[in-house]
Amino acid sequence: MAEVVSPVPGAGRREPGEVGRARGPPVADPGAALSPQEEITEGCRLPVLRRNQDNEDEWPLAEILSVKDISGRKHFYVHYIDFNKRLDEWVTHERLDLKKIQFPKKEAKTPTKNGLPGSRPGSPEREVKRKVEVVSPATPVPSETAPASVFPQNGSARRAVAAQPGRKRKSNCLGTDEDSQDSSDGIPSAPRMTGSLVSDRSHDDIVTRMKNIECIELGRHRLKPWYFSPYPQELTTLPVLYLCEFCLKYGRSLKCLQRHLTKCDLRHPPGNEIYRKGTISFFEIDGRKNKSYSQNLCLLAKCFLDHKTLYYDTDPFLFYVMTEYDCKGFHIVGYFSKEKESTEDYNVACILTLPPYQRRGYGKLLIEFSYELSKVEGKTGTPEKPLSDLGLLSYRSYWSQTILEILMGLKSESGERPQITINEISEITSIKKEDVISTLQYLNLINYYKGQYILTLSEDIVDGHERAMLKRLLRIDSKCLHFTPKDWSKRGKW
C-alpha cells in the first residue's frame, strides 16, 4: 500500500518513584487497590503511559477494551482515544493512572413507545452522535465549461499556466463531488461509501477491534500486525503464525512450514508476470482462477488495513502483486487489488506495502503502476474511498508530483503563457478530474485573474518538487509493461 510509518512501541514498565520526562500525572501506586465496585472493566477510560515518536513519556486518554489474567497478573488492552488503532496494545497495571479513571455510565432505563422499560449502552465508546457538517470551499472551484480567473500570487512567482475550459462535464459541480479527497481549505470532504471493499464500521464489535495475531513470520521477515484479521480462531493463540512467502498458506509451527516447503513448487505468485525491470516484477492474479492464494493474500493484508472489509468471494477482483527477485525466488513486497468491473471508475480497491518495505519508494511505485494500467485501458481512475490516513498522504504526494511534472514541462508559444485544461491533465495522467482539482487546491496553485483561472507555481513549490523528484529513484517504465486489458462485461470471461 501506500507507504506507511511503523507504529511507535509502547512504553516499558516504570518503577514507582522513578523520575522521567512524563508530562502527565505520576504513575499510580501499583499497590493502591480499587474497591470491588470500582474494578477496572471494559469501557473504562483513563490516562495511560506511552512513549511518543520523540521518545518522551505522555499520558493520552485511553479506553479499556479487554482484560485478561496471565499468571495472576492482569493485563489491559487499551485503545488510545484519537489515535490510530494500530497503536492499541496490552498494558499492565503500572501504566494506568487510576486517579482519573472514568467508569462507564450505568445503563439507564428509558421508556419506550409501549411504555416498557428500555436500556441504552453506557460505554463512552458506544454513545455515538451523528453529526453532519457542510463545508464551503474557501476558494473558487474551476469549472470545466466556463472560464474563470484568480489574482496571481504576490512575490516569487516562477511561472503561470492558464487553465482553460475543457469539455462539458457529465456530473455535478466539482466543488461538491463526493469523490474529491479534500476541499480547498484542507478539510476532507465526505467520502463515498459505495466501494466494493469499504468497511461498514457499524458492525465493529469488541472482537474485531482488537489485534488477534501476535506475530507473523513471512520468509526472512517477522511482522507485527496492526489490526484484526479473521484467521482461524485456533491460530490466534500462537506466539508466531508461519506463512509460506510464495503461496501465503499459513501453518501452526515452523515444523509445519518446513514440511510444506518441501511440497510447495511455487517460487513466485501464481498468475501472469506482466512487468519486469531489474529485480522488480508485477504479477496479475485472477481472483476466480487463484482463489486460495487470493484469500490468503486478503487475510495477510487485513492485518495492516483497517478501512477495508474482507471478502472470501474473490471472483470479482484482480490482484497485482509486486515482487523483488533474488536467487531464492520472487518475494512479495506489496500489492493492490481492483474490481474487474467498477461503476465508480475505481482503479484500486485495496493497496498495501508490507512493513519491511515501507518508506523505500515502493508505495508510489504501486500507485504509479495502477495508473499505468489505466492509461493502457484508456480510462481515468481513482482509488476506492475512504483512504486511510497514510494512504491519503501517499496518494496526495503522488498526485502532486505527477501534476507538477506536467505543469513544469509545458513550453510557452510565441511568448505567451502555456495553457492546459483540467481535462488534458486528466487524460495525460489518467488521474480522475476530481482528484486533479483537489490536488491543485491542496497545493494552493489555483488563482482567479481577469476572467480565467491561472495556475501559479512559486519558487518554493518548484524547488520542493525538484528535491522530491531527486529522491524518487523507483519509476515505472511503460516499455517493460506487457498488459492487454480484457472486456470483463462479457461474463463468460470470468
N, C-alpha and C positions, 0 to 999 in steps of 0.2 A: 504494500500500500504505500501509499504515500509514506514519506519518511517520518519516523516518529522518535520522540525523545524517551529514553528509558526512564521508568518511574524512580523516584527517589526512595531509597530504602528507609524503613522505619528506624527510629532511634533505638539504641540498645538500652539495657537496664541501667537506671541511675541509683546509686546507693543513697539512702536517706541522709540529708545534710550536705551532700556533695555540692560544691559551688560550680555553677555552669553559666552559660550565656542565655539562660532562659529569659524570654521577655514576658512570660506569663506568671501565673501563680506558682508557688513552691509545690514540690511533689508531695502528694498526700502521704501521711504516715501509713505504711502498709499494715501496721497493727491496729489502726483505727477501724473497728468493726461497725457495720451498719446494723440497725435494729432489724428484726425479722420482717417488719412491714416495709422496710426500705431496701430490701435486697436488690442488687443490680439485675435488671431483667431486660429482655428485648424491648426496644423502643425508648429506653432512657437516653438522654443526651447530656454530655458533659465535656469539658475540655480534656484533650488527650495530648500527651507529649510526643512530638515527632521532630525529625530533622528536616530542614528545608534544603533547597539547592545550594545555598551558601554555607551549608553545614552548621547552621545555627539552630538552636532549640526554639520551638514555637508551640503554642497551645491552641490549635484550632478546635472549634466545636465539632463534636462527632456524635454519631448515633450508634448505639449498640444494636447490632443485627442478630447476633447469636452468642451463646455462652456454652462453653464445654469444659469438662473437668478432666485434666490429664494428671494422673498420679496424685490426686488430691489437691491439685493446684488449678485454679480457674483461669481460663483464657477467654478473651472477649474479642469478637470480630467487629471491627468498627468501620464505619463509613464517615469520612471527613466531609462535613457539610460544605457545599460549594466547591468541592474538589472532585476531580475525575475519579471514577470508580476503580481505575487501575491502581490507585494508591491505597485502596482498602487493605486492611491487614489484621492479623491476630496480635493482640497485645496482652500484657499481664497487668495485674492489679497496680503495680508500682507506677505505671504511666498514666493513671487516671487521676483527675482532680475531683475528688468526691465532694469537696466543699461547694461546688457549683453544679451539682447534678440536678437535672430536670427530669422528674418522673413522668411517665405517660399519664395523660389525663384519664381519670376513671370514666368508664362508659356511663353516659348519662341517658336515662330512659326518656324518650321523646314520644309524644302521642302521634298516632298515625291517623289516616282518614277514617279507619274503622273504630277509632278510639282505643285500639290495643297498644300496649307499650311497645316501643321500638328502641333500637340502640344504634349508636354510631361509633365507629372506631375512634379510640382516643389517642393513638400514637401520633406524635407531631408529623411523622412522615406521611401519614395517611390522611391528614386533613388538607386536602388539595382544593384550591380555589382556581377556577378557570379565569383567566384574565385576557382580554382582547385589547391590543394596542394598535392604534392607527398611526403610522409614521409618515410624515410628509417629507418628500425629498427636499434637501437643503439647497440643491442646485437644480437648474432646469434639466429636463431629460431630453436628449436629442431624439427627434422623430426621424424615421427613415423616409418620410414622404415630403416633409416641409423643411425649408432652410431655417436655420436659427443662428444666433450669434451670442458671443460672450466676450467681455473685455479681456485683452491679453494680460498676462502676468506682468507685474512691475519688476524691474531688476534684471536678473540674469536669465533672460530668455535665450535659449540656444537656437531653436527654430520653431516655426509654427506651421501646422498642417491643417489645411481647411477640410472640414468634414462635410461632404456633400450629401444631398439626399439620395437614397437608393430606391430600390423597387418598393412597391406598396406592400405593407405588412398584411398578414392574414389574421393576426391575433390582436389582442388588446394593447393598450399603451405600455411601452417598455417600463415605465416607472412603477407600475403596479403588478408587473408579471410575477407570478409566484416562483418561477424558476430562477429569478435573479438572486445571486448569492448575497449581495449587500445593497442596502440603499446608499444614497450618495453621502450620507453623513456617517457611514461606517456601521450603522445598526443593521444587523441581519434581518432580512425580510422573512416572512413565514414560508418555510419550505413546503413543497408539495408532499403529500403523504400517500401518493398513489403508486409509488415504486414497487417493483416486484419483491424486493428484499427489505423494505423498510420495516423496522421493528415496531410492533404495536406495544407501547410502554404500558398499556392498561392491563396487560397480562403478567406484568412483573410480580413475582412473589418472593418470599424470603429465600427460597432455594436458588432461583436464577440470579438473585442479586449478589450472591457470594461466589467467590472463586472456588471451584471444586477440584481442580487438578493442582497438585503441589509443584511438580516439575516434569518437563518433557525432555527426553533425550532424542535428538534428531541428528544422526550422523555424528560429526565431531562436536556438535553444539548441545548445550543444555539450556533450555528456555524456561523462564518463569512466566507462566500465564498471567494475563491481566484481568480476564473476565471469565464468567461461567461458560462452559461448553458441554453439551449433552452427551458426553462419553458414557458408556455403560456404568451403572452405579457401582458395580464391584471393582472398577478400576480407580475410583475416586479416593480410595483409602490407601493407595500405594504411594510410597515416597517418591517414586520415579515411574513415569509412563514411557515405555520404549517404542519408538516409531521407526519403521524402515524408511529411510530417506528417499527411496526410489518409488515405492508403491504406496507409502504412507499408512500401511497396515500397522495396528497397534498390538503390543504384547505386554504381558504382566511382568516379565523379568528379562534380564539380559540373556539368560539361557534360552528363553523363548525366541528372542530376537536373533540370536546366533543360529538357532535351528532353522528359523525362517529364511535367513540369508543364504543358507546352503541350497534352498529350493527356489528362491526368487531370481528370475532371469533378467529382470529389468535393470538397466543402468541409466535410464532416462525416463521422463514421464511418458505415458502412453500417448498416442496421437501423432500428428504430423509436425515435423520441425519446419516452421515457415520462415525462420530468420536465424542467421548466424553471422556474427562478425567477431573475430578474435575468439575469446572464451565465452562470449555471451550468446545464448540461444533462446528462442521462444518456441514453445510447443502449443499447438492448438488442439484442445481436447473437447470432444463432443460429450456432453453430459448424458446423452442417451446410450452411446456406444461404450462408454467407460464409467459406468455408474459407481462401481466400488471405489475407484480412485477419486472420482468427483466428490463422493460423500465423505471420504476420509479427508480430502482437502478442505471441505467445508468445516468439518469438526476441528481441524487444526486452526483454521483461520478464525473461527469463533472465539478461540482463546484470546485473540488480540483485537477483535472487533466487537463493539458494544451496540452500535446503532443499527445493526442488521440482524435479521432473523435467519434461521437455518431451515432450508427445505431439504427433505430427503428425496423429493422428486426433482432430480437434476436434469430431466429431459429438456426443458425449455432453455437451457443455458449452455453457453460455450465458455471454456476456461482457457486462459492464455497464461502459461506458466513460464517464467523467466528462470533460466538456469545458468550456472557457472561451471565450465568444464575443466576437469583435471584428469590425471591418469586413472582415477578410480571411477569416473563417470560424470554425469550431469547432475549437479547438486542444486536443489531448489533454492532460489533467492527470494522470490515473491511471485505474485500472480494478480490477475484481475479477471473478473467474470463479466459477462454481458448476456442479455437476452437475445435469443435468435430473432425474435420479432419484438420491437419496442414501439408502442404507440406514442411514447413521450420523448422520442429521439435520444434515449439514453444510450451512450456507448460504453458505459461502465456501470455494473451493479455493485460489486464489491472490489476493493483494491487493497493490497497489503504487501508491505515489505517486511520480511521476518526480522525480528530484533537484531540478530547478529550482523545484518547487512544494512542497518539503518544509518542515516547521516553519511552516506557514501555516494549519493547521487543516483541510487537505483530507483528511488521513488519517482523522480522526474522522468527517468527512462521508461518506466511503466506507463506513466501518463502520456508521454510523447508517443509511445508505441500505439496506445489506444486511439490517438488522433491520426496517426499514420494509417491505421486500418480504416478510419472514417474517410480519409482522403481517397483511398482506393475504392471505397464503396460509393463515393460521390455524395456523401451526406455531411451535415453538421451534427455534432454530438455534444452531450453534456453528461456529467456523472449523475448517478441517481442520488436524490436528496432524501434525508438530510446527510450532509457530510459530517464526519467527526471533527473535533477542533483541530487535530493535527492534519487530517485530510484536507480541510479547508485551507490551511496555511500552505500546504504543498501545491494545491491546485491554483491558489491565488498567485503564488510565486511563479508557477509555470505559465499561467495566462499573462502575467505582467511581462516576463522575459520574452515570450513569443510575440506579443503585440508590439513591444518596444523595438524588437528586432525588425519588424516590418516597417514601423514608422521611421526608424533611423536609416533604413535602406532606401527610402524614397528619394528621388532626384528631382530637383526643380527644373522646369522647362521655360525657356525664354525669360529667365529671371523672376518668374512668378513662384509663389509658394506651391509646393507639391500638394496635390489633392487626392483624397481617398475617401470612400464611403464605408459606413459600418458594414454594409453587405459585402463589400470587397474584402475587408479584413476577415470577415467570417468565412468567405469562400476560400481564401488563401490558406487559412489556418485550420478550417473545419471546426472552429470553436463557435458554439451557438451565439447568436446575436445578443441575447440577454447577458451572457457571460462576458462578451466583449464590452458592453456598455457598463456593466457593474465594475469591471476592472479599470476602465478609463476613469470612472467616478472615484474608485478607491485610490488611484494614483493622482487624482485631482488634476487631470490633464485637460478636461473639457472646459472651454471658456466660450462666452457668447459675445460676439463682436460684429457690429454693423450688419445685422440681419442673418448671420450664419454662425454655426459652431466652428470653432477652431481648436486644434489640439496643440497646446504649448508645452514644449519639452524644455525644462530648466536644466542648467548645468549640473545641479545636484543629481537629478534623475538620470541624466545621461552618464555621468561619472559612476554612479552606483550600479547602473546596468552593465557598464563595461567591466567593472570589477567582478560582478557576479558571473558574467559570461566567461571570464578567465578561469574561474574555479570550476565551471561546468565542463568537465572533461568527457563525460559519457554522453554520446548523442546517437540517435537512430540514423542509420544510413539506408535510405529508401532503396538503393540499388541492391541491398542484401535481403530485401523482403520478397518472398515468393508466396503470394497470397491471392487466391481467387475467391471473391465473395460469392455466396450462394443465395438463391432466392428461397428463403425459408417459408414464404407464404404458400408454397406448394407442400402440403402436409406430408406427401409421400417421402420427402427428403429427410423427415425427422427419423 
